[in-house]
Amino acid sequence: MNAHRRASVAGTRQIGGLYFDNGKRLEDHARTADVKVTSAEVQQEQHLARIARTYNAQQQRRHKRSERAHKTQEQWEDEEVGKKSKAILEKASEHDKVLFNELFDFFDVDKDRTWGTIEFAQRMTDVGCNTSVESAANLLYFAGVRDVDRVTYDDFIQMMPKLKAFRRLLEKDAMRAFADRD
């Protein structure tokens, strides 16, 4: 939050692209692009600059697509996520679909078909896992949610294959640990 304030000069300047924690924008230095660089710090900054260019180009393409469709970027992204979640649901069994619905409804405390960090933290605490809103935001962010304060059913469905894969890894690690003890 403080980095955002510093980068936007207390909200007075439009920000786009990637920024460091100190509020400095990550820029591509064209004059150093052709020079062979041996410094690890400069190489890292050049790699980050390439990532920033790619990210900015991707954001511009998304914005143009949403404008062509006469929709907001959020509406356009919701449709894209909806298509991906339909593909995931087609592969899921009926039992899994029922479980997905029940689990999503469990976290949706106010029943508005979206939930966020506050509802997630509240439900995790209800289950017995004390979770702050900040740690809930981190968990959702690293799970790959687009907006941690607006998790739709389609966003939730897109998390499920990742969670299943993570569960399999945990189970394998547990089996190895038990095998080592035996």
N, C-alpha and C positions, 0 to 999 in steps of 0.2 A: 504494500500500500504506500509506504514512504517512497519507494523507488518510482512508483507511478506519479506521485506528487512532484518529485524532483524532475522527472523526465518531461512532464507536461507543464512545468512552471506553475504549480498550484492550479492546474486545470485550465490555464489560459492558452495553451498551445496544443494543437492536434498532434497525437502521437501515432506513428505507424512504424512497423518493423520491430526489431529486437533491441533491447536495451540492457545494459549492465546494471547491477544493483545500485551503483552510485548515480544513476540517471543519465549516464553518457550513452549516446546511441552507437550501436555497432555499425561502423561504416566500412565500406570496401575501399581500400586505398589503391587506386588505379596505378599510381606511380610506382608502387612496389610489386605490382602483379607480375612484371616481366623479370624482375631481379631475383636471382637465386638467393634464398634466405636460409641461413643456418640457425638462427636463433629460434629456439623452441617456442618462446612467447610470441614472436612475430608469426611463425607458422600457425600457431593455434588461432591467432587473431584472423589470419587469412582464411583458415578453414571456417571459422565462425562467420566471417563476412560472406563466404559462399553460401552458407546455410541461410543467412539473413536474406540474400538475394533470392534464393529459391523460395523461401517462405513468403517474401513480399510478392513475387510473381504469382505464386499459388493463390494468395489472398486476392490479388487483382483479378485473376481469372474467375474466382468464385463470385466476386462482386459483379463482374460483367455478366456472368451467367444469370445471376439473380435479377439484374436489371433487364436483360432480354426477356426473361419470363414474367416481368412486371410483378415481382414479388420482393419482399424484404429478404435479406440474406439469411435471416433466421428461418423464414418459411421455406426457402429453397433447401437449406441444410436439413430441415425436418423431413422434407420429402426424400432426400438422398438417404438419410438414416433409416427412414421407413422402408425403402427398397431393400436395404441391406438386412434389416431385421426380418423382413418377410422371408428372405432366402434362408436365414438361420432357423426361423420357425418351421419352414417346410421340411427341414432335415430333422427337426426335433420330434420325439414321440408325443403322443397325447398326454401321457403321464407327465412328461417334462413341461409341456405347455401349461397344464393345470398348476404344477409347482411354481412355474414362473409367475403366473397370475397371482397366486396366493402370496408369494414372497414380495412382489411389487406392491400389492394391496397392503401388506403388513407395514411396509415402510411409508406408504402414503397415508399419513396420519389425518390430514384434513380432507382427504378424498377428492382432490382436485385434478387427479391423473398426472400430477408431477410431484416430485419431492426433491428436497435439497439437503444441505449439510445439517440444518437444524433438526429436521425430521429424522435423518439418518442417525445423528448423535443421540437423539431422544430414544429411538427404538433400540439402539445398541446398549444404552444404559439400562433400559427396561429389561433387556435380556440378561444383564449382569456384567456386561463389558463396559466399564466406565470409559466413555469417549467424549472428548471435548469437540466443540464445533470446528475448531481449527484442525484437529487431527482427523475429523471426519472429512473435511475439505481435502486434506492431503491424501487420504485413502481413496476418495473418489477421483481425484486428479490423476493419481498413479494407476488407477484402474482404467483410465482412458475415457472418462466422461467429458463431453464437449463443454458443458456448463455445470459446475458443481452445485449451483443453486437452482437448477431446473433440469432434473433428470426425468425425461419422459419414458414411457413404456418402451419405445423403440431404442432409446439409449441404454436402458436397462437390459434389453434383450441382447444388444451388442456386447455387453460385459460378460454374459453367461459363458460363451466358449472360453474366454480368458480365465474365468474363475474355475471352470472344469479342468483346464490344463494345469492351473496352479494347484488345484486339489490333488491331481494325479501326482505331481511332483512331491507334494507334502507326504502323500501316502507312500511313495517309493522311498523317500528319505526315512520315514518311520519304520518301514519294513527293513531297510538296511541297518538301522540302529538296533532294532530288535534282533536281527540276525547276528550282529556283532556281539551282543550281550549273551546270546545262547551258546 
